[in-house]
Amino acid sequence: MRRKRSSNWSINHQQSGGGFLLVPRRILRLSTHGSTIMPVIPISSAPGFAAQTGDPAIPSLRLPVAPLAFCRMRHAPESKAGPALSAADVLAEVDRRQGVTQVELNGPGDPLASMPTTLATVALLRQHYPDLIIGLATIGLGAAAHAAELAAAGVSKVTLLIETLDAATAEQLYAWIRPGKKTLPLGEVVPFVLEEQARAVPALADAGLSVTVRTTVCPGLNAHQIVTIAETMAELGATAMELVPLMADPQQDKTPGMPTRVHMEQIANLTSRFLPTRFQQVETDACGCDCGPRCGTGGSCGCGAKPVAQAPLPKPSSERPRVAVASATGMEVDLHLGQAKTLLVYGPREDGLVCLQEIRQAPEPGSGESRWEQLADTLHDCFALLAASAGQRPREVLAGRGIRVLLTEENIEGTVDVLYGGGKGQTCKR
């Protein structure tokens, strides 16, 4: 049974910066006026080593189905994730994986930023795999409002990505936050995010969903706050915690160092007093472990990282050498397909470099399904179309005409480069 929470936690408004912390009242009583109330726990002196507590890991598969993102972390490397999986991709991936008993909808964006897509995916999985345990990972915006809807759809587990309870720290951790269609200044939006996360835990728990808190350990930024996160979230109704080491971006000059395995074990030892805690080993390869070359499938070595489903990407051909992009800015894939009046068309030059070659007019709305047939004619030489979102029917029509619609919100040049099998720097610079 969950501990009573209403009298045990409080939002504390700080005098400096207008920020606030969500902390247990017991810790508030320990604070002094004018000083920070977040207790600093020296990692180097934390007692003991942590046993990975909780039940044994269940075979799980991560399904990146969300095209839209709420935020981006400041110190994380640029995402290498491909476009979001389609419904057909999801079924194909679950079908071909033996022994998977649970899935986590997680990435490349946030499942709650694309609720119709998320609910449709859950419904499809529930239809074909009625006993499958379905979870999702989210920053938590809108989670309280959607808790009952998620439970009714068949979601049973939610992992909340909570990095801090402190507004000032959050501004150092997030590069940007976009709760709607516009990116808002961090100073304005961070308090809203922290409040949404605080509301999410009890609302999800009351709806019958189990809540796990997943925190990225960033030395020098939030590492000393993680025990307080665990205690606070336990009082709100969370039932487990996962710790993930920071993957520092090697392209950034100023970035926190990565935690060592000893640091991870010591923090987990402390947080396990409040929540059963699991932690991933410090990452040295693509899967999130230090197991070396023997681990190439995302966690098959037993390191704790979830394997990630990735559908094969379409490839250019001599008949279809180009890719179309729905974009308002010309920098990112940021338009719903139905809103695009024009489409950017990329393709290889004679020297092999992929460049923006032309801008084509999209068919006017209002013609029903024939609109997508006209679009297929317009993009007769394209093998793929990138959009931030698209309806199921236009995706089906275009796929039937040989054009794969890929949903993503990533940078255009990087995403197009991936489709042509290149690395960074293989596209033209505008």
C-alpha positions, 0 to 999 in steps of 0.5 A: 500500500502506498504511503499517505502523501498529502501531508508529507511533501511540499512545494518550496518556493525559493527566494532566488530566481523564483524557482522551487523544489518539491521535497519531503516536509521532513527535509524542509524542517532541516533547512535554514533560511536563505540556503538551499534545502537540497542535501548534498550527499558526497558520492565519494563517501557514500557507504557501501555498494548497491545490490541491484534490488527488485524483481529479476528483469523481464525480457523487454523491447523498447519501441520508438513510436513517438515522432514528437518530443517535449524536450532535449537534454543539454549534455546528451549527444545528438540523437542517432535514433531513426524515425518513429516506427509505424504500426506495421513496423511495431507488429513486425518487430514484436512478431520476430522477437521471441520471448518478449513479454513486455514492451516500452514505448520510448522515443525517439520523441515522447509518447504523450506528445503524440497521444493519438499515435500512442493510443493507436499503437497500444490498441494494436498491440493489445489486439494482437498480444492481449497478454503483453505488458505495455509501458511507456516512458515520458517526461510527464507533461499531461500524464496526470490528465491522461492517466485514466485514458492510458489505463483504459487503453491497456498501458500498465506501467509508466516510467517518468523521466525525472532528472531533478526537483530543483528549477535551477538545476533543471535549467542546466540540464535541459537544452529546450522544452516545448510543451506545445507547438512553441519552445518556451524560455526555460525560466518560464516552462521549468516550473510547469514541468516540475509541477506536472511531474509532481501531479503525474505520480499520484494520478498514475498510481491512482489509475492503477498504473505502476510508476518507475522513476528513471533518472540520468546521473549527471556528476556535478549537476544532479548526482547529489539530489537523486536520493531526495528524488527517490524519497519524494517520489516514493511518498508520491506513489512511485514503486521503483527507480532506474538510474542511467549514467550520463552519456556525455557528448564528445562534441561539446567542450563543457560537459559533466563527466560520466559517473563511474560504476562505483558512483552508480552503485553507491547512489543506488545503495542510497536510493534503494532505502526508499525505492527498489533501484536498478541501474545500468552499467557505465556506457562504453559502447552503443548498448549502454554497458561496459561489456565490450564487443560481445554486446551488440544487441542492446542488453543481450549481455545482461547489462540491463539496457533494453534492446531497441526495435528499429525497422529497416530504413528505405533506400534510394534506387535509380528510379527513386533517388530522392527524399522529400521533407515537410519543413517550415524552417528548412532546418528541422522536420517540423510539419504535419504532412497535411499542413505542408504547402511545399516539400523540400526535395533532397538528392545526390549531386554528380559528386555524390553529396546529398543536397537540397535540389528543389522545392515542390508544391504539395496538392491543395487540401480538400480533395480527399484521398485523391490528394495523396494520389496526386502527392505520390505523382508529384514525388514520383522520384522519391523513395521516402518522405519525412514529416513530423506527423502524418495520418494513417491513410496518407501513409498507406496510400504513399506506401502503396505507391513506393514512398515510405513516410517516416515520422521524425522531428530531427535535423533535416541534414542529419536525418537525410544523411542517415537515409543515404547511409552516410555519417556526419558531414556527408550532406551539403552545407547551406 
